[in-house]
Amino acid sequence: MLARPMGSGLAGEEYRMTVDSSPDKFIPARPGQPPPDIRTISGGRPVFRAELPDGRIAWLVSGYESVRQMVIDQRFSRALAVAPGRAQPGFEMSAAGSISGTDPPEHTRLRKLVASAFTARRVEALRPRVTGIVNQLIDAMTGRPQPTDLVASFSLPLPAQVICEMLGVPAADLEQFHAWSDAIIGDWQRDSGEVMTAVAELYGYFGTLIENKRAEPADDLISALIAARDDADRLSEHELTAMCCGLLIAGHETTANQINLSLLLLLDHPGQMAALRADPGLISGAVEELLRCTRLGGLPPARVTTDDIQLGGVVIPAGELVIPLYSTANRDPSVFTAPDRFDVTREAASHLAFGAGVHHCLGAQLARVELQEAFRGLIGRLPGLRLAVPASDLEFKPGMAIYSLRELPVRWDEP
């Protein structure tokens, strides 16, 4: 489940044969497997063509500078990647018309409506509430017999409760909308009918909730978005619903799984865990290193070129599918010293775990606060925190775009 060092590359002539004649098949690693040997597949090049598991041919971008250049360049279009008539695996079927599936100026208009809720100042003001939720969850954990499933007891309810409170969604409905989320963020192996059924049900849920809040507005983000829709006509009804769905899913799913995968990485490096116990002041920097080193999922959302674009020494024709490999970019040795070494004291260059450019993760600051407070609580209040089962016994949900654990049984030393 943890990343392993990558091997050496092929010679230049072999690379040209692979890229231009018969692209290699690229199969993202499932949890518990080492990642594909990108340097061998690509011939050491930062941009290369490959066949995806569903048969599509795509350009994969792996070098740090090439990935950053790509995601900043608006000629790599998210809207074209989810346009009608184009193959849309898994969660991409629900992206059209949402923040994640639009380009400027539509993307700019949508993002402005919610960006003020996620500024660094506003998120920092939420820190005491996040800390309070962390302590409440740990209090409940320590009051029950061990072992405890960290997924159900902590890593999922923490970000879910935070985003539910921000949006104004009843936290009691967590189990239902998490089931919808599981279906929607499935990867290319997920049945399209299953995805669209979940999307329709989640849209229906928010349709009812929006009508209720129209009748009785509250001090929450959904009520503010309704006002933007009804008073200023800055949102269509579909955009309003899609915005709520996207914020709810993104606001809990990725952070919950980042907590789980980060803890596994720390437990696999007991010296690094000990360093954090000895000096909690390292936690903020350690969160950045955890974000850099963990592989949160398989293939990130794709883009499509609007023009012929030179990138990483090759020219990608217009209309081609292009996918940034953030995890590989975050281990680029030209940017990160000893990139395969996990070091919570590292003063690293900026990682790309949250992307860059106009699609830089809207909730990046909120995720940072949640992760920082989560590990302050887990490390500070649960001495000897450890797995209650062998790591090889952990099970991940199949067919998920994000690596999602079914359970994470843990124990700790009683005081």
Secondary structure, 3 states (H helix, E strand, C coil): CCCCCCCCCCCHHHHHHHHHCCCEECCCCCCCCCCCCHHHHHCCCCEEEEECCCCCEEEEECCHHHHHHHHHCCCEEHHHHCCCCCCCCHHHHHCECCCCECCCCHHHHHHHHHHHHHCHHHHHHHHHHHHHHHHHHHHHHHCCCCCEEHHHHHHCHHHHHHHHHHHCCCHHHHHHHHHHHHHHCECCCCCHHHHHHHHHHHHHHHHHHHHHHHHCCCCCHHHHHHHHHHCCCCCCHHHHHHHHHHHHHHHHHHHHHHHHHHHHHHHCCHHHHHHHHHCHHHHHHHHHHHHHHCCCECCCCCEEECCCEEECCEEECCCCEEEECHHHHCCCCCCCCCCCCCCCCCCCCCCCCCCCHHHCCCCHHHHHHHHHHHHHHHHHHCCCCEECCCHHHCCECCCECECCECCCEEECCCC
